[in-house]
Amino acid sequence: MTTTVYVPNDAAALSLGAEEVAQVIAEEARVRQMDVTIVRNGTRGMVWLEPLVEVTLSNGRVGYGPVTAGDVRSLFDADFLKGGAHPLRVGPVDSIPYFAKQERLTFARVGVTDPISLDDYLAHEGYQGLMRAVSMTSADIIKEVTESGLRGRGGAAFPTGIKWKTVADAPADQKYVTCNADEGDSGTFADRMLMEGDPFCLIEGMTIAAVAVGATQGYIYLRVEYPHAHRALNAAIAAAYAQGYLGENIRGTGKRFDLEVRLGAGAYICGEETSMLESLEGKRGEIRPRPPLPAIKGLFGQPTIVNNVMSLASVPIILQKGSAFYRDYGTGKSRGTLTIQLGGNIKRGGLIERAFGVTLREILYDYGGGSASGRPIRAVQVGGPLGAYLPESQFDTPLDYEAFTNIQALLGHGGIVAFDDTVDMAQMARYAMEFCAIESCGKCTPCRIGSTRGVEVMDRVISGQNRDGNLALVEELCDTMLNGSLCGLGGLTPYPVQSAMRHFREDFEKPA
């Protein structure tokens, strides 16, 4: 009897030795003459348990982790292929509290299936959304997405259905669907995990978008630092072509959609949609003034959908189960689920998918278990390097777009980075300015010059030079960047700076 063993092929697990673990399991099974099939799955998102090895039993999958190559022999001795007791045994994976309390819609298959097996994808309800979509009119597909309440998961939170309708209504012989997979924010990794763990989900979402707006060509603009995702996407795209889910006649419907992956060159600014389009056209990644919007005049001057990985990967389940199913998750104007990426000084970092409305405190303590250092969590940055720093008094804020706007913060891509009470918030404010100075495309003066001057002024503040005057100058500079920058890089850099000054003023006034 063959036993199926799952060993993650996710980049985080690989960095912790998963490849060697898989090889040693295969060798030990051969030596012991045991019939074992090893499947390289995605990660379940519990990074502190990686590499998490799962064994398929008659009543489900049992996990062991974190497993090193040196643990493998003792696992076999403990009869782990039958779920035997071992110090690394974590029990049924679906019952681990961190995992069991989640609401996985977008990530339902990640860690469960073989990422590049189309048969496995189909066996787990894959492509049901597309098959429903091709039987609908363009207007009905867009209505379904609109009524679901789906908003852009890349950070801007713009209603996805409105964007699609604009592209659909724009007259043009050629239209495009583009996916911005240039995931550059610090503390974010959901896009990578989805592309490595369930690439067909993204492909299906993009194909539905193409059918909805009449596009025939799509591009995934992938961060060059994601080689594992690149391989998984290309393998999945090839399989989709081979089985007629991509190409000139999708599953005999007469619909056409071609898709390919293009690699970025490591520029953070290309996370902004118009810079990404410039790069896709082979130009320097710089901001385009708007209007015109990409939905009207985008890639090569044609109407173009530009969505983030999580936005597009949310579409298949909406088309499969209907807008009401998705809309029933969430709160207020924030509908569906958010893929939360928890990192920094935290005991149990990883990915959490929950409906909007869960609080920061729940994420930090119920899931994260508090700081890794055991010290109090003093500050949390939400939304990447341009997100605001939130103090403990705001930890009960629900993860909701409007709730965050009300406290002068942003959810962004859902990254949460925790800091304990040893953090120097004046240094963190300086880092925000330095990050902007390094990553600015140079197109506009407030961002290009403002961030450089911001680093200089912050250095004077930290060294104790004319603190009151220089802090006032920082505020004035932030106002200029916030209101005068062409895009969110310069426009949002004031968020971490001003929030640090507002909530952690003592760090800016302590003796040099």
Helices and strands as residue ranges (DSSP letters): E 3-6, H 11-15, H 18-31, E 36-39, G 47-49, E 53-57, E 60-64, G 69-71, H 72-77, G 80-82, E 89-92, G 93-95, H 97-100, H 118-123, H 128-133, H 138-148, H 160-169, E 176-181, H 190-197, H 199-213, E 217-222, H 227-242, G 250-252, E 258-263, G 268-271, H 273-280, G 299-301, E 304-308, H 309-313, H 315-321, H 323-327, E 330-331, E 334-335, E 337-344, E 350-355, H 360-361, I 362-367, E 377-382, G 384-386, E 389-391, G 392-394, H 401-406, E 415-420, H 425-439, H 445-462, H 467-484, H 488-492, H 494-503, H 506-509
